[in-house]
Amino acid sequence: MKRTFHLACVAILLVAAATAQDSGYSVSSEVKLVPTGHHPPPKEMTGTVVWLVSLDDAFTPATASDRHFRMAQKNKHFEPNLLVLPVGSLVDFPNLDPWFHNVFSLYQGKRFDLGLYQAGKQKSVRFDKPGVSYLFCNIHPAMSAAILAVESHWYGVSDAHGHVSITGIPAGKYALHVWHEDASPEALKNADRTIEITGNRSLPPITLAVEPASRTHKNKYGKEYDSDALKPDY
């Protein structure tokens, strides 16, 4: 009886180990944002993206048959205002407000202009190159968002406390990359490192120097926004 029970336990453990290996491993880390100069410390540690690029296998871009990502236009905001996705992914931009909106990105990353479209309509864009794209609305200057396309299927975004976790990672060697909107290219490059995944693990803390940048921008024609765009009636 004892031997049978022992063999059953071993079998359960082996199945559990095989299941964990098939579903991949998890890593976690803590992000700390340190302001430069005389800027006050950030109230929250959110918005840092961490992703892993396999050094063993080539990246397979997302295809049109994969799930779509979604960035809605709602209450004169983009929701969410930060989206991370694998290169090749499609993003749907539904207009959930009762007035017209426009989505454009002309400054960096994927360049596109969806034009004006009315409430209830939706347009989509395929992000086929790696990098960050800054998005705006040509009617409402307060609307802004960022989409980061990465050559990876394993990524995470830090929460308000700076905690970030990534799941489903196959065993192997990876290049770890970091991005934050207020971090300099040099600070981001210094945060790069190589790690090896052989099981669930915690990574050393990630410290980034940040300097809040100006959020002002011009419209899609390179001009200042019309003052009528600030009126609350549309």
Secondary structure, DSSP 4 states (H G I P E B T S, - for coil): -HHHHHHHHHHHHHHHHHHHHHH-EEEEEEEEEEE-TTPPPPS-----EEEEEESSS------TTSPPEE-EEETTEEESSEEEEETTEEEEEEB-SSS-EEEEE-SSSS-EEEEEE-TT-EEEEEE-SSEEEEEE-SS-TT-EEEEEEES-SEEEE--TTSEEEEEEEPSEEEEEEEE-TTB-HHHHHHH-EEEEESSSEEPPPEEEEE-PPP-----TTSSPPPGGGG-TT-
